[in-house]
Amino acid sequence: MQLGLIGLGRMGGNMRERLRAAGHDVVGFDHNADKSDVANLAELVEKLAAPRVIWTMVPAGQITEDTINELAGLLSEGDIIIDGGNSKFTDDGPRAERLKPKGIHYLDVGVSGGIWGFTNGYALMVGGDEEIVAHCQPIFDALKPAGQFGFAHAGKHGAGHYAKMIHNGIEYGMMQAYGEGYEILLASELVDNVPAVIKSWREGSVVKSWLLDLLDRALDEDPTLANLKGYVEDTGEGRWTVDEAIRLAVPAHVLAASIFTRFESRQADSPAMKAVAALRQQFGGHAVKR
Ligand SMILES: O=C(O)[C@H](O)[C@@H](O)[C@H](O)[C@H](O)COP(=O)(O)O
């Protein structure tokens, strides 16, 4: 089937190739003219036959909002917009309502797979109306992994991005657990070959996973991770997961600790621990480091 794809970066660019390899007719737009099939959104819309399906794969937030608003002015009744970026789930319901009077349908899709998705396929979590999901199913089938899993119609508008948000909260927690286990192994007086231990867990073990495979890969490239700083950014999903845990009064210790640990990773020194050291000195006369 025919699809317009906006945003041909690390994710979108590979998705275009995977869709084309499956025989779909993809017209891509990107601000980088070297990657783009068309000069602008108007030309993209012109090249697609109605009812059009257009998938946005641009950074969450204002860029996605502006792209969808511009598209809404160009599209016609019956057309479908799919947001496959990591938008916050609270954007989706209002967005779908804004598009409805124009007869434009909307789906939100959480997409996981990173730069490996071209080869392995992408896990897809979709929010929106059943008949619109069904109409787009050939696109989802081409993007998802070949096996029986990797796709869910999670619920109404927002459910796709909600599912992806929770996925990413789990991703933070799992990475943190591997990271902490790795650090304890490194600190141990007993274990000489930490990369070998990580490798041994890749098969047969209870903690084998794709993330563990990737940690092993990183250690193959740089056995002591000497070329990296322990500094970790975040793009929002972990924070939103913890916000939801608080709103719903769900205890989410691991997920909360892992986002806070990322914040800590960005500090050269800790004002909180300075205050703790100062207080301990004040009440007990304990030594501090200067
Ligand atoms: O499932 C995935 O493919 C990843 O989760 C992907 O979506 C992206 O790499 C994260 O959004 C990074 O998230 P942070 O920047 O918050 O770590």
The ligand as an SDF file (V2000), in Angstrom:
LIG
                    3D

 17 16  0  0  0  0  0  0  0  0999 V2000
   12.3700    1.0930   22.4120 O   0  0  0  0  0  0  0  0  0  0  0  0
   13.1730    1.7650   21.7920 C   0  0  0  0  0  0  0  0  0  0  0  0
   13.4590    1.6030   20.6060 O   0  0  0  0  0  0  0  0  0  0  0  0
   13.8430    2.8710   22.5350 C   0  0  0  0  0  0  0  0  0  0  0  0
   13.2480    3.0230   23.7900 O   0  0  0  0  0  0  0  0  0  0  0  0
   13.7630    4.1760   21.7760 C   0  0  0  0  0  0  0  0  0  0  0  0
   12.4360    4.6130   21.7420 O   0  0  0  0  0  0  0  0  0  0  0  0
   14.7070    5.2540   22.2610 C   0  0  0  0  0  0  0  0  0  0  0  0
   16.0180    4.8410   22.1400 O   0  0  0  0  0  0  0  0  0  0  0  0
   14.3570    5.7120   23.6570 C   0  0  0  0  0  0  0  0  0  0  0  0
   13.3250    6.6300   23.5370 O   0  0  0  0  0  0  0  0  0  0  0  0
   15.4700    6.3700   24.4330 C   0  0  0  0  0  0  0  0  0  0  0  0
   14.8550    6.8530   25.5800 O   0  0  0  0  0  0  0  0  0  0  0  0
   15.5890    7.7270   26.6330 P   0  0  0  0  0  0  0  0  0  0  0  0
   16.2650    8.8350   25.8720 O   0  0  0  0  0  0  0  0  0  0  0  0
   14.5210    8.2600   27.5040 O   0  0  0  0  0  0  0  0  0  0  0  0
   16.5570    6.8370   27.3150 O   0  0  0  0  0  0  0  0  0  0  0  0
  1  2  2  0
  2  3  1  0
  2  4  1  0
  4  5  1  0
  4  6  1  0
  6  7  1  0
  6  8  1  0
  8  9  1  0
  8 10  1  0
 10 11  1  0
 10 12  1  0
 12 13  1  0
 13 14  1  0
 14 15  2  0
 14 16  1  0
 14 17  1  0
M  END
$$$$
